[in-house]
Amino acid sequence: MTATNRPVVLVILDGWGVSPHREGNAIALAATPHMTRYWQEFPHTLLQAAGTAVGLPEGQMGNSEVGHLNIGAGRVVYQDLTRINLAIADGSFFRNPVLAKAMEKVGNGSSLHLMGLLSDGGVHSHIDHLEALLRMAAGHGLQRVFVHAFLDGRDVPPANARIYIEELEKTALALGCGQIATVMGRYWAMDRDRRWERVEKAWAAMVEGQGPTAGTALAALEAAYARGETDEFVQPTVIVDAGVPRARIREGDAVIFFNFRPDRARQITRSLVDPAFTGFARPVFPRVHFVCFTEYDPAIDAPVAFGPEKLVHTLGGVLAAAGKKQLRLAETEKYAHVTFFFNGGEEQPNPGEERLLVPSPKVPTYDFKPEMSAPEVTDAFLERIAWDRYDCIVMNYANSDMVGHTGVLDAAVAAVEAVDEGVGRVVEATLRRGGAVLVTAD
């Protein structure tokens, strides 16, 4: 690398933010000597990472996917949540040919299954989209319509599921269409880190009717709370009528997965559609007409209701066109964000783009290991920058986001301090090589 070709390093502190309040604020409570000094000594500004600033509805909180998409694009990108909301508002949702075909596939004795996150969090799904699907199904005259409700407790308060269950049941009653068939926390159904033992329990409840049972969705929720489970962790529970599962996903059924965010939708989707799936042993493999709300992965062989809108001139694309070498670096939890999302939803690397994944620790929740793999991410960076190969390095520290989601304040403070230590080493090494560092968040 020549003296005029200095490395530019973009460090994304996932979940980091600025607030005037100290109470419950892990970033304010943590010892962050490096970030504090940079704020005092170097140019800085505040950016909005929510609402219309990142292509979301006014007042809608941002998330990692949205943040990385906008950073990588260098402009406001209208998100799937906004696109689908607009389709519902203008009526085109109800004429969507992919959704209509799924409903037309439901014949005598077969069922329509609607699966996804029952929440108004707007990060992975929105209850308004589920209710629109129920209205559409009612308009098609469908009688056997069943909801497999994944409970949130992460992007919304941890014990809010009753609100959404009651709202869903009220809508279904008014339409005369839709019943809840299974209830489970997103911990099981929406894993993204190949913890297949979790996904298997979700699959078994939906396909085989296996797991704890309850007579109603609210009864299932109360039983989970009595076991000390919050919404995110509710064990996959099968709703039964007279001791018989209300519905199971069977051969010839249609399934619409109404999550719009891809990363936590891929694994459970593959378990339901991929004949060559090996994540766990499936005693049965019912062939169904499966619809992905958005494109979860180009390799998944299933129709997509709201296809991707191709982004051009992303940062990675511009660097590649200029012949620059770049590295993307993150641990497992945020690897897709610095690659797929940062590149505008493109799975394949740009020319000259290298990628390095550091495995995330295998723990039940990250408050057990708040440093996560930050030290290893930092070490990997220090090794790679010494190669003098890259013009631009994009890296992510996952801790503030992932440990913050646990709600354990002491662990979140430790996570922030681990990130600060890593950032200090990254900045020092980059400046020593005559490079520049941009530190931001999502």
Kinemage of the C-alpha trace (Angstrom):
@kinemage 1
@onewidth
@group {chain A} dominant
@subgroup {mainchain}
@vectorlist {calphas} color= white
{ca met a 1} P 0.000 0.000 0.000
{ca thr a 2} L 1.441 3.343 -1.027
{ca ala a 3} L 1.710 6.340 1.256
{ca thr a 4} L -1.154 8.009 -0.633
{ca asn a 5} L -3.374 4.934 -0.416
{ca arg a 6} L -4.139 4.910 3.295
{ca pro a 7} L -6.728 2.562 4.806
{ca val a 8} L -10.139 3.949 5.680
{ca val a 9} L -11.833 1.988 8.462
{ca leu a 10} L -15.568 2.208 9.125
{ca val a 11} L -16.397 0.878 12.597
{ca ile a 12} L -20.111 0.284 13.241
{ca leu a 13} L -20.990 0.040 16.930
{ca asp a 14} L -24.202 -1.934 16.720
{ca gly a 15} L -26.859 -0.608 19.086
{ca trp a 16} L -24.748 2.295 20.387
{ca gly a 17} L -26.649 5.514 20.959
{ca val a 18} L -26.795 8.883 22.673
{ca ser a 19} L -29.294 9.784 25.379
{ca pro a 20} L -29.411 12.506 28.046
{ca his a 21} L -30.649 9.973 30.607
{ca arg a 22} L -28.237 7.990 32.763
{ca glu a 23} L -30.682 5.646 34.448
{ca gly a 24} L -30.666 2.300 32.682
{ca asn a 25} L -28.236 3.716 30.104
{ca ala a 26} L -25.378 1.236 29.807
{ca ile a 27} L -23.342 3.524 27.558
{ca ala a 28} L -23.541 6.427 30.010
{ca leu a 29} L -22.798 4.168 32.982
{ca ala a 30} L -19.860 2.332 31.412
{ca ala a 31} L -16.216 3.365 31.538
{ca thr a 32} L -15.483 4.333 27.924
{ca pro a 33} L -12.171 6.224 27.948
{ca his a 34} L -11.539 5.843 24.225
{ca met a 35} L -14.952 6.843 22.916
{ca thr a 36} L -15.109 9.696 25.438
{ca arg a 37} L -11.756 11.041 24.245
{ca tyr a 38} L -12.670 10.742 20.561
{ca trp a 39} L -15.890 12.658 21.193
{ca gln a 40} L -13.950 15.418 22.942
{ca glu a 41} L -11.037 15.676 20.499
{ca phe a 42} L -12.358 14.809 17.023
{ca pro a 43} L -15.127 16.153 14.769
{ca his a 44} L -18.487 14.532 15.402
{ca thr a 45} L -22.200 14.896 14.820
{ca leu a 46} L -25.453 13.123 15.669
{ca leu a 47} L -27.463 11.197 13.075
{ca gln a 48} L -31.006 9.879 13.214
{ca ala a 49} L -31.298 6.109 12.702
{ca ala a 50} L -35.083 5.753 12.841
{ca gly a 51} L -38.243 6.872 11.094
{ca thr a 52} L -38.181 8.745 7.813
{ca ala a 53} L -34.414 9.357 8.082
{ca val a 54} L -33.881 5.693 7.145
{ca gly a 55} L -36.961 5.055 5.015
{ca leu a 56} L -39.292 3.897 7.782
{ca pro a 57} L -42.675 5.309 8.816
{ca glu a 58} L -42.588 8.360 11.078
{ca gly a 59} L -41.849 7.300 14.658
{ca gln a 60} L -40.822 3.742 13.727
{ca met a 61} L -37.637 2.647 15.470
{ca gly a 62} L -34.682 1.590 13.361
{ca asn a 63} L -32.797 -1.689 13.514
{ca ser a 64} L -29.545 -3.272 12.412
{ca glu a 65} L -30.760 -4.271 8.963
{ca val a 66} L -32.126 -0.823 8.181
{ca gly a 67} L -29.058 0.911 9.568
{ca his a 68} L -26.561 -1.087 7.551
{ca leu a 69} L -28.660 -0.812 4.384
{ca asn a 70} L -28.743 2.986 4.632
{ca ile a 71} L -25.077 3.308 5.592
{ca gly a 72} L -24.014 1.102 2.704
{ca ala a 73} L -26.285 2.903 0.240
{ca gly a 74} L -25.271 6.368 1.373
{ca arg a 75} L -28.854 7.569 1.010
{ca val a 76} L -32.344 6.972 2.381
{ca val a 77} L -33.629 3.539 1.369
{ca tyr a 78} L -37.351 2.922 1.684
{ca gln a 79} L -37.788 -0.211 3.762
{ca asp a 80} L -39.985 -3.247 3.214
{ca leu a 81} L -42.194 -2.164 6.112
{ca thr a 82} L -42.956 1.093 4.313
{ca arg a 83} L -43.446 -0.615 0.934
{ca ile a 84} L -45.916 -3.134 2.352
{ca asn a 85} L -47.779 -0.481 4.339
{ca leu a 86} L -48.196 1.555 1.154
{ca ala a 87} L -49.413 -1.535 -0.728
{ca ile a 88} L -52.086 -2.111 1.920
{ca ala a 89} L -53.085 1.555 1.823
{ca asp a 90} L -53.468 1.696 -1.966
{ca gly a 91} L -55.096 -1.738 -2.225
{ca ser a 92} L -52.407 -3.364 -4.368
{ca phe a 93} L -51.580 -5.718 -1.478
{ca phe a 94} L -54.906 -7.479 -1.975
{ca arg a 95} L -54.180 -7.951 -5.689
{ca asn a 96} L -50.641 -9.235 -5.159
{ca pro a 97} L -50.408 -12.200 -7.557
{ca val a 98} L -48.089 -14.263 -5.352
{ca leu a 99} L -50.352 -13.934 -2.318
{ca ala a 100} L -53.452 -14.559 -4.443
{ca lys a 101} L -51.962 -17.719 -5.944
{ca ala a 102} L -51.242 -19.105 -2.462
{ca met a 103} L -54.846 -18.566 -1.445
{ca glu a 104} L -56.114 -20.101 -4.669
{ca lys a 105} L -54.042 -23.221 -3.906
{ca val a 106} L -56.150 -23.912 -0.829
{ca gly a 107} L -58.761 -26.468 -1.863
{ca asn a 108} L -61.053 -28.977 -0.218
{ca gly a 109} L -59.568 -30.158 3.048
{ca ser a 110} L -56.380 -28.115 2.761
{ca ser a 111} L -55.477 -25.105 4.870
{ca leu a 112} L -53.804 -21.727 4.690
{ca his a 113} L -51.165 -21.190 7.377
{ca leu a 114} L -49.968 -17.683 8.254
{ca met a 115} L -46.747 -17.784 10.265
{ca gly a 116} L -44.667 -14.954 11.651
{ca leu a 117} L -43.871 -12.570 14.471
{ca leu a 118} L -47.023 -11.319 16.197
{ca ser a 119} L -45.934 -7.790 17.053
{ca asp a 120} L -46.169 -4.155 16.067
{ca gly a 121} L -42.422 -3.748 16.566
{ca gly a 122} L -41.947 -3.214 12.846
{ca val a 123} L -38.480 -4.738 12.872
{ca his a 124} L -39.233 -8.205 11.504
{ca ser a 125} L -42.979 -7.977 10.915
{ca his a 126} L -46.069 -5.975 11.717
{ca ile a 127} L -49.425 -7.192 12.983
{ca asp a 128} L -51.114 -4.908 10.435
{ca his a 129} L -49.709 -7.119 7.671
{ca leu a 130} L -51.129 -10.254 9.284
{ca glu a 131} L -54.520 -8.612 9.639
{ca ala a 132} L -54.391 -7.615 5.961
{ca leu a 133} L -53.690 -11.249 5.055
{ca leu a 134} L -56.705 -12.332 7.096
{ca arg a 135} L -58.879 -9.791 5.284
{ca met a 136} L -57.587 -11.089 1.976
{ca ala a 137} L -58.225 -14.711 2.989
{ca ala a 138} L -61.751 -13.819 4.083
{ca gly a 139} L -62.280 -12.159 0.722
{ca his a 140} L -61.281 -15.425 -0.953
{ca gly a 141} L -63.844 -17.261 1.143
{ca leu a 142} L -61.258 -19.408 2.938
{ca gln a 143} L -62.459 -21.239 6.041
{ca arg a 144} L -59.390 -23.180 7.202
{ca val a 145} L -56.960 -20.364 8.008
{ca phe a 146} L -54.518 -20.856 10.866
{ca val a 147} L -51.953 -18.577 12.478
{ca his a 148} L -48.656 -19.784 13.913
{ca ala a 149} L -47.839 -16.904 16.235
{ca phe a 150} L -44.209 -16.172 17.094
{ca leu a 151} L -44.126 -13.966 20.195
{ca asp a 152} L -41.750 -11.011 20.327
{ca gly a 153} L -40.665 -9.637 23.707
{ca arg a 154} L -37.520 -8.188 22.172
{ca asp a 155} L -38.454 -5.345 19.849
{ca val a 156} L -41.431 -4.641 22.131
{ca pro a 157} L -41.729 -5.036 25.945
{ca pro a 158} L -41.015 -8.570 27.219
{ca ala a 159} L -44.547 -9.425 28.386
{ca asn a 160} L -46.776 -7.701 25.826
{ca ala a 161} L -48.036 -10.713 23.888
{ca arg a 162} L -51.525 -10.624 25.417
{ca ile a 163} L -52.178 -7.311 23.651
{ca tyr a 164} L -51.351 -8.768 20.242
{ca ile a 165} L -53.146 -12.076 20.795
{ca glu a 166} L -56.316 -10.278 21.856
{ca glu a 167} L -56.098 -7.896 18.890
{ca leu a 168} L -55.585 -10.795 16.475
{ca glu a 169} L -58.465 -12.803 17.915
{ca lys a 170} L -60.752 -9.761 17.766
{ca thr a 171} L -59.891 -9.227 14.090
{ca ala a 172} L -60.339 -12.917 13.259
{ca leu a 173} L -63.724 -12.989 14.993
{ca ala a 174} L -64.928 -9.912 13.124
{ca leu a 175} L -63.822 -11.401 9.799
{ca gly a 176} L -64.988 -14.913 10.575
{ca cys a 177} L -61.583 -16.066 9.374
{ca gly a 178} L -58.500 -17.293 11.229
{ca gln a 179} L -57.604 -19.235 14.356
{ca ile a 180} L -54.344 -19.486 16.283
{ca ala a 181} L -52.822 -22.973 15.926
{ca thr a 182} L -49.474 -22.614 17.715
{ca val a 183} L -47.799 -20.083 19.983
{ca met a 184} L -44.042 -19.852 20.527
{ca gly a 185} L -41.324 -17.372 21.404
{ca arg a 186} L -39.124 -16.027 18.635
{ca tyr a 187} L -36.146 -17.586 20.447
{ca trp a 188} L -37.240 -20.911 18.939
{ca ala a 189} L -38.675 -20.042 15.543
{ca met a 190} L -36.393 -17.176 14.532
{ca asp a 191} L -32.897 -18.352 15.398
{ca arg a 192} L -30.260 -17.265 12.883
{ca asp a 193} L -27.133 -18.854 14.356
{ca arg a 194} L -27.699 -22.506 13.385
{ca arg a 195} L -28.969 -23.497 16.794
{ca trp a 196} L -31.059 -26.150 15.111
{ca glu a 197} L -32.276 -27.653 18.361
{ca arg a 198} L -34.370 -24.509 18.819
{ca val a 199} L -35.757 -24.490 15.295
{ca glu a 200} L -36.597 -28.179 15.579
{ca lys a 201} L -38.985 -27.511 18.467
{ca ala a 202} L -40.751 -24.802 16.479
{ca trp a 203} L -40.976 -27.082 13.427
{ca ala a 204} L -42.292 -30.000 15.505
{ca ala a 205} L -45.083 -27.870 16.963
{ca met a 206} L -46.227 -26.569 13.581
{ca val a 207} L -45.808 -29.739 11.522
{ca glu a 208} L -46.265 -32.602 13.975
{ca gly a 209} L -48.338 -30.966 16.693
{ca gln a 210} L -45.713 -31.871 19.286
{ca gly a 211} L -45.003 -29.911 22.441
{ca pro a 212} L -46.903 -28.530 25.414
{ca thr a 213} L -50.599 -28.027 24.698
{ca ala a 214} L -53.238 -25.481 25.678
{ca gly a 215} L -56.884 -24.895 24.878
{ca thr a 216} L -56.357 -21.288 23.797
{ca ala a 217} L -53.495 -18.996 22.883
{ca leu a 218} L -54.053 -16.923 26.019
{ca ala a 219} L -54.000 -20.076 28.153
{ca ala a 220} L -50.693 -21.013 26.519
{ca leu a 221} L -49.330 -17.572 27.361
{ca glu a 222} L -50.455 -17.730 30.987
{ca ala a 223} L -48.866 -21.178 31.379
{ca ala a 224} L -45.612 -19.814 29.979
{ca tyr a 225} L -45.645 -16.854 32.350
{ca ala a 226} L -46.281 -19.280 35.225
{ca arg a 227} L -43.115 -21.139 34.140
{ca gly a 228} L -41.194 -17.869 34.329
{ca glu a 229} L -40.907 -17.425 30.557
{ca thr a 230} L -41.200 -14.037 28.898
{ca asp a 231} L -42.658 -13.688 25.408
{ca glu a 232} L -39.391 -14.248 23.551
{ca phe a 233} L -38.825 -17.592 25.256
{ca val a 234} L -42.334 -19.111 25.368
{ca gln a 235} L -41.980 -22.816 24.630
{ca pro a 236} L -43.570 -23.878 21.322
{ca thr a 237} L -47.130 -24.697 22.387
{ca val a 238} L -49.803 -26.472 20.362
{ca ile a 239} L -53.397 -25.240 20.628
{ca val a 240} L -55.761 -28.216 20.899
{ca asp a 241} L -59.499 -28.716 20.542
{ca ala a 242} L -60.749 -31.702 22.571
{ca gly a 243} L -57.150 -32.863 22.900
{ca val a 244} L -56.449 -32.774 19.146
{ca pro a 245} L -54.094 -30.210 17.542
{ca arg a 246} L -56.169 -27.479 15.950
{ca ala a 247} L -54.042 -27.565 12.826
{ca arg a 248} L -50.795 -28.956 11.518
{ca ile a 249} L -48.937 -28.044 8.350
{ca arg a 250} L -49.811 -30.883 5.983
{ca glu a 251} L -49.184 -32.003 2.424
{ca gly a 252} L -50.985 -29.720 -0.017
{ca asp a 253} L -51.409 -26.793 2.376
{ca ala a 254} L -50.335 -23.227 1.603
{ca val a 255} L -48.059 -21.301 3.964
{ca ile a 256} L -47.369 -17.555 3.958
{ca phe a 257} L -44.492 -16.373 6.154
{ca phe a 258} L -45.313 -12.718 6.854
{ca asn a 259} L -41.954 -11.681 8.327
{ca phe a 260} L -40.304 -9.179 5.997
{ca arg a 261} L -36.800 -9.143 7.485
{ca pro a 262} L -34.703 -11.966 6.027
{ca asp a 263} L -32.022 -12.857 8.549
{ca arg a 264} L -34.206 -14.533 11.172
{ca ala a 265} L -36.598 -16.008 8.615
{ca arg a 266} L -34.149 -18.181 6.697
{ca gln a 267} L -33.604 -21.152 8.981
{ca ile a 268} L -37.233 -22.002 9.754
{ca thr a 269} L -38.070 -21.446 6.067
{ca arg a 270} L -35.416 -23.901 4.919
{ca ser a 271} L -36.725 -26.503 7.360
{ca leu a 272} L -40.142 -26.253 5.691
{ca val a 273} L -39.200 -26.015 2.001
{ca asp a 274} L -35.797 -27.607 1.378
{ca pro a 275} L -35.866 -31.327 0.449
{ca ala a 276} L -32.119 -31.549 1.153
{ca phe a 277} L -32.313 -29.853 4.563
{ca thr a 278} L -29.900 -31.360 7.134
{ca gly a 279} L -30.252 -29.088 10.171
{ca phe a 280} L -32.192 -31.776 12.024
{ca ala a 281} L -33.990 -34.997 11.178
{ca arg a 282} L -37.536 -34.451 9.909
{ca pro a 283} L -39.804 -37.486 10.408
{ca val a 284} L -42.081 -36.102 7.692
{ca phe a 285} L -41.668 -33.536 4.929
{ca pro a 286} L -45.051 -32.233 3.778
{ca arg a 287} L -44.912 -30.589 0.351
{ca val a 288} L -46.586 -27.217 0.689
{ca his a 289} L -47.031 -24.073 -1.376
{ca phe a 290} L -44.769 -21.757 0.633
{ca val a 291} L -44.602 -17.981 0.135
{ca cys a 292} L -41.864 -15.738 1.516
{ca phe a 293} L -43.102 -12.200 2.183
{ca thr a 294} L -39.772 -10.798 0.949
{ca glu a 295} L -36.694 -12.467 -0.506
{ca tyr a 296} L -35.056 -14.212 2.440
{ca asp a 297} L -32.320 -15.769 0.323
{ca pro a 298} L -32.069 -16.166 -3.470
{ca ala a 299} L -31.167 -19.831 -2.863
{ca ile a 300} L -34.523 -20.555 -1.192
{ca asp a 301} L -36.822 -22.123 -3.780
{ca ala a 302} L -40.097 -20.411 -2.921
{ca pro a 303} L -42.123 -17.569 -4.455
{ca val a 304} L -41.671 -14.068 -3.016
{ca ala a 305} L -44.588 -11.693 -2.512
{ca phe a 306} L -42.574 -8.461 -2.359
{ca gly a 307} L -39.419 -8.911 -4.402
{ca pro a 308} L -36.214 -6.962 -3.838
{ca glu a 309} L -35.656 -3.535 -5.321
{ca lys a 310} L -32.121 -3.509 -6.643
{ca leu a 311} L -29.815 -0.864 -5.193
{ca val a 312} L -26.952 0.453 -7.303
{ca his a 313} L -23.956 2.615 -6.420
{ca thr a 314} L -23.606 1.282 -2.893
{ca leu a 315} L -20.330 2.013 -1.122
{ca gly a 316} L -19.061 -1.486 -1.859
{ca gly a 317} L -19.977 -1.175 -5.528
{ca val a 318} L -18.338 2.226 -5.908
{ca leu a 319} L -15.140 0.986 -4.251
{ca ala a 320} L -15.098 -2.085 -6.487
{ca ala a 321} L -15.614 0.025 -9.620
{ca ala a 322} L -12.622 2.131 -8.569
{ca gly a 323} L -10.469 -0.983 -8.197
{ca lys a 324} L -10.200 -0.673 -4.432
{ca lys a 325} L -9.711 -3.616 -2.084
{ca gln a 326} L -12.094 -3.932 0.849
{ca leu a 327} L -12.656 -6.187 3.858
{ca arg a 328} L -15.910 -6.871 5.711
{ca leu a 329} L -15.453 -8.135 9.274
{ca ala a 330} L -17.948 -9.125 11.984
{ca glu a 331} L -18.916 -11.944 14.294
{ca thr a 332} L -21.729 -14.297 13.316
{ca glu a 333} L -24.590 -12.240 14.743
{ca lys a 334} L -23.778 -9.251 12.523
{ca tyr a 335} L -21.954 -10.856 9.606
{ca ala a 336} L -25.002 -10.599 7.322
{ca his a 337} L -25.272 -6.931 8.179
{ca val a 338} L -21.781 -5.926 7.007
{ca thr a 339} L -22.137 -8.081 3.881
{ca phe a 340} L -25.669 -8.737 2.561
{ca phe a 341} L -27.417 -5.685 4.032
{ca phe a 342} L -24.491 -3.290 3.601
{ca asn a 343} L -24.355 -4.277 -0.082
{ca gly a 344} L -28.010 -3.397 -0.605
{ca gly a 345} L -29.313 -6.939 -0.338
{ca glu a 346} L -26.742 -8.491 -2.657
{ca glu a 347} L -25.468 -11.868 -1.465
{ca gln a 348} L -22.375 -12.058 -3.677
{ca pro a 349} L -19.249 -10.063 -2.745
{ca asn a 350} L -18.120 -7.210 -4.942
{ca pro a 351} L -14.901 -7.661 -6.928
{ca gly a 352} L -12.024 -7.068 -4.545
{ca glu a 353} L -14.232 -7.562 -1.482
{ca glu a 354} L -13.038 -10.066 1.102
{ca arg a 355} L -15.112 -11.250 4.042
{ca leu a 356} L -14.131 -12.576 7.439
{ca leu a 357} L -16.574 -14.127 9.901
{ca val a 358} L -15.636 -14.569 13.557
{ca pro a 359} L -17.901 -17.140 15.282
{ca ser a 360} L -20.214 -15.771 17.962
{ca pro a 361} L -20.038 -17.585 21.312
{ca lys a 362} L -22.452 -20.458 21.875
{ca val a 363} L -24.339 -19.279 24.956
{ca pro a 364} L -28.090 -19.240 25.706
{ca thr a 365} L -28.176 -15.435 25.860
{ca tyr a 366} L -25.332 -12.984 25.589
{ca asp a 367} L -25.545 -11.637 29.127
{ca phe a 368} L -23.648 -14.842 29.971
{ca lys a 369} L -20.730 -13.565 27.851
{ca pro a 370} L -21.118 -9.816 27.344
{ca glu a 371} L -17.771 -9.438 25.606
{ca met a 372} L -19.129 -11.857 22.962
{ca ser a 373} L -16.414 -12.200 20.296
{ca ala a 374} L -15.272 -8.564 20.375
{ca pro a 375} L -11.668 -9.452 21.362
{ca glu a 376} L -11.456 -11.927 18.494
{ca val a 377} L -12.928 -9.417 16.045
{ca thr a 378} L -10.314 -6.889 17.148
{ca asp a 379} L -7.486 -9.410 16.848
{ca ala a 380} L -8.660 -10.345 13.360
{ca phe a 381} L -8.672 -6.678 12.376
{ca leu a 382} L -5.146 -6.135 13.704
{ca glu a 383} L -3.906 -9.148 11.767
{ca arg a 384} L -5.550 -8.077 8.510
{ca ile a 385} L -4.611 -4.394 8.603
{ca ala a 386} L -0.985 -5.445 8.978
{ca trp a 387} L -1.205 -7.112 5.559
{ca asp a 388} L -1.412 -3.676 3.869
{ca arg a 389} L -3.924 -5.162 1.439
{ca tyr a 390} L -7.099 -3.164 1.991
{ca asp a 391} L -8.139 0.346 1.051
{ca cys a 392} L -11.337 0.142 3.116
{ca ile a 393} L -12.334 -2.044 6.052
{ca val a 394} L -15.943 -2.187 7.270
{ca met a 395} L -16.349 -3.855 10.656
{ca asn a 396} L -19.039 -4.302 13.286
{ca tyr a 397} L -19.067 -4.749 17.052
{ca ala a 398} L -22.307 -6.535 17.983
{ca asn a 399} L -22.197 -6.237 21.773
{ca ser a 400} L -24.202 -3.108 22.560
{ca asp a 401} L -27.123 -4.384 20.511
{ca met a 402} L -27.112 -8.072 21.361
{ca val a 403} L -26.382 -7.752 25.087
{ca gly a 404} L -28.650 -4.725 25.374
{ca his a 405} L -31.513 -6.886 24.125
{ca thr a 406} L -31.142 -9.143 27.168
{ca gly a 407} L -32.160 -6.283 29.472
{ca val a 408} L -29.435 -7.172 31.983
{ca leu a 409} L -27.869 -3.809 32.806
{ca asp a 410} L -24.621 -5.030 34.384
{ca ala a 411} L -23.965 -7.232 31.369
{ca ala a 412} L -24.781 -4.381 28.992
{ca val a 413} L -22.274 -2.142 30.796
{ca ala a 414} L -19.620 -4.849 30.447
{ca ala a 415} L -20.509 -5.184 26.764
{ca val a 416} L -20.050 -1.458 26.169
{ca glu a 417} L -16.691 -1.507 27.921
{ca ala a 418} L -15.551 -4.449 25.787
{ca val a 419} L -16.469 -2.506 22.654
{ca asp a 420} L -14.662 0.609 23.851
{ca glu a 421} L -11.502 -1.399 24.424
{ca gly a 422} L -11.703 -2.887 20.941
{ca val a 423} L -12.340 0.450 19.271
{ca gly a 424} L -9.314 1.896 21.025
{ca arg a 425} L -7.061 -0.792 19.556
{ca val a 426} L -8.581 -0.387 16.098
{ca val a 427} L -8.147 3.392 16.064
{ca glu a 428} L -4.572 3.218 17.340
{ca ala a 429} L -3.531 0.654 14.720
{ca thr a 430} L -5.202 2.550 11.879
{ca leu a 431} L -3.760 5.945 12.749
{ca arg a 432} L -0.329 4.375 13.134
{ca arg a 433} L -0.583 3.370 9.461
{ca gly a 434} L -1.650 6.825 8.352
{ca gly a 435} L -5.244 5.778 7.881
{ca ala a 436} L -8.554 7.288 8.912
{ca val a 437} L -11.318 5.883 11.102
{ca leu a 438} L -15.028 6.658 10.967
{ca val a 439} L -16.911 5.454 14.039
{ca thr a 440} L -20.681 5.282 13.751
{ca ala a 441} L -23.667 3.254 14.926
{ca asp a 442} L -26.822 1.870 13.395
